[in-house]
Amino acid sequence: MIPAAFEYKRPLSLEEALSHLAEHGFEARVLAGGQSLIPAMRYRLAQPTVLVDINKLPNLDYLQEEDGVLRIGALVRDTDVEFSREIQTRYHLIGDVSMVVADPIVRYRGTVVGSLCHNDPSGDWAAAAIAARAQMVIQGQGGARVESIDQFLVDSFATSIGAGEMAVEVRFPAPNALTSGAYEKIERKVGDYATAAAAVQIELNPDGTIKEAGIGITAVAHMALRVEEGEKILRGQKPSLELIRAAAEEARKIADPNPDARGSAEYKKDMARVLVGRGLIKALKRLNVVVA
């Protein structure tokens, strides 16, 4: 199908981009990778009157650790993360996600920040950002603000970005030696939307108890969800299979999927439970903790 008519802007500076966004408000959309936006436009699910292509903007393709956080700029592609030795070595959760987003062709153009802004109910990065307690940097003509991922993700395909604003960065806290994570996903074939997926991150205390836990699930509700009760169950406890089962069960409880060709609602709910459990076991194994 052919998209509805639109104006095309290709600014050469962030200031110019923000000027276009301020002028056209919610009628404008930012184009980075376009792997979700362009198909939506072709099917007339999205009909912006103005596209602001940010691919010529300088200094938005950084992937660097600074002041205890991993900063990922708005033009960092999924493959930049996937092929980063630092990411694959230290950021286990992010590394896992980077290898299973859509398919290799999409990953060469798709961006991490763009995926978070799209906020697809089946998106991979949103669950990971929830589990890792990421933050988003949102820029407008009046300045920048930083929001937690829980504030940023509002509803299906909706975020807290206002008219005239754009997300310029996502920040993931840098893991210490006692922190690891994992991402577990099932799909019918490579590149398909997830049937269900779960992201987890665990930080241990020196005595082996769980200091902090993050759990995000996706493709099983109207948007990616934080399994808050599961996180509470884990905190302060010694890892065990019984503990993991209890935390994973909380994912099944809050999952509210729609039945479709990928499975029944009950099947998807149960897969949320299973994948959280698998993720927790994998994350702990990466910390040399074998649960029994």
C-alpha positions in Angstrom: 0.0 0.0 0.0 1.0 3.6 -0.5 1.3 6.0 2.5 -0.8 9.1 2.8 0.9 12.3 1.6 3.5 13.9 3.9 6.2 16.5 4.0 9.7 15.3 4.4 12.3 17.3 6.5 15.9 16.3 6.8 17.5 18.6 9.4 21.2 18.9 9.9 21.2 19.9 13.6 19.2 18.9 16.7 18.0 22.5 16.9 16.6 22.4 13.4 14.9 19.1 14.1 13.3 20.4 17.3 12.1 23.5 15.4 10.3 21.3 12.9 8.8 19.2 15.7 7.7 22.4 17.6 6.1 23.8 14.4 4.1 20.8 13.5 3.4 19.2 17.0 1.8 15.8 17.0 1.3 15.9 13.2 5.1 15.3 12.9 6.9 12.0 13.5 10.6 11.4 13.9 12.2 9.0 11.4 15.4 7.1 12.5 15.4 3.5 11.5 11.8 3.5 10.2 11.4 -0.2 10.6 8.1 0.2 12.5 7.0 3.6 11.3 7.2 3.0 7.5 5.1 -0.2 7.6 2.5 1.6 9.8 2.4 4.4 7.3 2.0 2.0 4.4 -1.0 0.4 6.0 -2.4 3.9 7.0 -2.1 3.0 10.7 0.0 6.1 11.1 -0.6 9.2 9.0 1.8 11.9 10.0 1.7 15.0 7.8 5.5 15.6 8.4 8.4 13.2 8.7 11.5 14.6 10.4 14.4 12.4 9.3 17.1 12.7 12.0 19.7 10.5 10.3 21.9 13.4 9.4 22.0 14.8 12.9 25.5 14.7 14.4 26.5 13.1 17.8 23.5 10.9 18.2 25.2 7.6 17.3 27.1 7.1 20.6 27.3 3.9 22.6 29.4 4.6 25.7 29.6 4.0 29.4 29.9 7.2 31.4 29.3 8.1 35.1 28.0 4.6 35.9 25.5 4.4 33.0 25.5 3.0 29.5 24.3 5.8 27.2 22.7 4.8 23.9 22.1 7.6 21.5 19.0 7.9 19.3 20.9 6.8 16.1 22.5 3.7 17.6 21.3 0.7 15.5 20.4 -2.7 17.0 23.5 -4.2 15.3 25.8 -1.6 16.9 24.7 -3.1 20.3 24.7 -6.7 18.9 28.3 -6.5 17.7 29.7 -4.6 20.7 32.2 -6.7 22.6 31.7 -4.6 25.7 27.9 -5.2 25.6 28.1 -8.9 25.0 30.8 -9.3 27.8 29.3 -7.2 30.6 25.7 -6.2 29.8 24.2 -9.7 29.5 20.5 -8.7 29.4 21.1 -6.1 26.7 23.3 -8.5 24.8 20.6 -11.1 24.8 18.0 -8.7 23.5 20.2 -7.3 20.7 20.5 -10.7 19.1 16.8 -11.5 18.8 15.1 -8.2 17.9 13.1 -9.0 14.7 15.6 -10.3 12.1 19.1 -9.3 11.0 17.9 -7.1 8.1 15.7 -5.1 10.5 18.5 -4.9 13.1 20.8 -3.1 10.6 18.4 -0.1 10.4 16.3 -0.3 13.6 17.3 1.7 16.6 17.1 1.0 20.3 15.6 4.4 21.1 13.2 4.2 18.2 11.9 0.9 19.4 11.3 2.3 22.9 9.5 5.3 21.4 7.3 3.0 19.2 6.3 1.0 22.3 4.9 -1.9 20.5 3.1 -4.3 23.0 5.4 -7.1 21.7 8.6 -5.0 21.6 11.8 -6.5 23.0 13.6 -3.4 24.3 10.8 -2.2 26.5 10.9 -5.3 28.7 14.7 -5.1 28.9 14.5 -1.4 29.9 12.0 -2.2 32.6 14.1 -5.0 34.0 17.2 -2.9 34.0 15.5 0.3 35.3 16.6 2.3 32.3 16.0 6.1 31.9 15.0 8.1 28.9 16.3 11.5 27.9 13.7 13.6 26.2 14.7 16.9 24.4 12.6 19.9 23.5 13.3 23.4 22.6 13.1 24.4 26.3 15.7 21.8 27.4 16.0 18.2 28.3 14.5 16.1 31.0 15.2 12.5 32.2 12.4 10.1 33.0 12.3 6.6 34.3 11.2 4.0 31.9 8.1 3.4 34.0 7.1 7.0 33.5 8.1 7.0 29.8 6.0 3.9 28.7 2.4 5.0 28.9 0.2 2.6 26.9 0.2 0.7 23.7 2.2 2.7 21.1 2.1 5.7 23.5 4.9 7.3 25.5 5.3 10.5 27.6 7.0 12.4 24.7 5.1 15.6 24.2 4.5 17.8 21.1 7.7 19.3 19.9 9.9 16.8 21.7 12.0 13.8 20.8 13.9 11.1 22.7 17.6 11.5 22.3 19.0 8.8 24.6 18.3 5.8 26.7 20.5 5.1 29.8 21.0 1.7 31.3 22.7 1.5 34.7 26.1 -0.1 34.4 26.1 -3.6 36.1 28.6 -4.4 38.8 30.4 -7.7 39.2 27.4 -9.1 41.2 24.8 -8.2 38.6 23.6 -10.1 35.6 20.5 -10.6 33.5 18.9 -12.5 30.7 16.2 -12.3 28.0 14.1 -15.3 27.1 11.8 -15.2 24.1 9.7 -17.6 22.1 8.5 -16.9 18.5 7.1 -19.0 15.7 10.0 -18.1 13.4 12.9 -15.7 13.2 11.6 -12.2 12.7 8.1 -12.9 13.9 6.5 -11.0 16.8 7.1 -12.7 20.1 4.6 -15.2 21.4 5.8 -14.2 24.9 9.1 -12.9 26.2 10.7 -12.0 29.6 13.6 -9.9 30.7 15.2 -10.2 34.1 18.1 -8.6 36.0 19.5 -9.7 39.3 22.0 -8.0 41.7 23.4 -10.1 44.5 24.7 -9.0 47.9 28.1 -10.2 48.9 26.5 -12.9 51.1 24.7 -14.3 48.1 21.2 -13.0 48.8 19.4 -11.0 46.2 19.9 -7.2 46.7 17.8 -6.1 43.7 15.7 -7.7 41.0 14.0 -6.4 37.8 11.5 -8.4 35.8 9.8 -7.2 32.6 7.4 -9.2 30.4 6.2 -8.4 26.9 3.8 -9.7 24.2 1.4 -10.8 26.9 -0.5 -7.5 27.6 -1.4 -4.1 26.2 2.2 -3.1 26.7 5.4 -4.4 28.4 4.8 -4.8 32.2 6.9 -4.8 35.3 6.3 -7.8 37.5 6.5 -5.8 40.6 5.3 -8.5 43.0 7.8 -11.0 41.6 10.6 -8.5 42.2 9.5 -8.0 45.8 9.5 -11.8 46.4 13.1 -12.0 45.3 14.6 -9.1 47.2 16.6 -10.1 50.3 16.2 -13.8 49.7 18.6 -16.6 49.0 18.1 -17.9 45.4 16.3 -21.2 45.2 14.0 -23.0 42.8 11.1 -22.5 45.1 11.8 -18.7 45.2 12.1 -18.6 41.4 8.8 -20.4 40.9 7.0 -18.0 43.3 8.4 -15.0 41.5 7.6 -16.4 38.0 4.1 -17.2 39.1 3.5 -13.4 39.6 4.2 -12.9 35.8 1.5 -15.4 35.0 -0.9 -13.6 37.3 -0.5 -10.2 35.7 -0.3 -11.3 32.1 -3.4 -10.4 30.1 -2.7 -11.5 26.5 -5.1 -11.8 23.6 -5.5 -15.2 21.9 -4.3 -15.3 18.3 -2.5 -17.7 15.8 0.5 -17.8 18.2 -1.4 -19.3 21.0 -4.3 -19.1 23.4 -4.5 -16.6 26.2 -3.9 -19.3 28.8 -0.9 -20.6 26.9 0.7 -17.2 26.7 0.1 -16.5 30.4 1.9 -19.8 31.2 4.7 -18.9 28.9 5.2 -15.7 30.7 5.7 -17.7 33.9 8.0 -20.2 32.2 10.2 -17.6 30.5 10.6 -15.5 33.7 11.8 -18.7 35.5 14.2 -19.6 32.7 15.6 -16.0 32.7 16.2 -16.0 36.4 18.0 -19.3 36.3 20.2 -18.2 33.4 21.0 -14.8 35.1 22.0 -16.6 38.3 24.0 -19.1 36.4 26.0 -16.3 34.8 26.8 -15.2 38.4 28.0 -18.7 39.2 24.9 -19.4 41.3 23.3 -22.8 40.7 19.8 -23.0 42.2 18.3 -26.2 43.6 
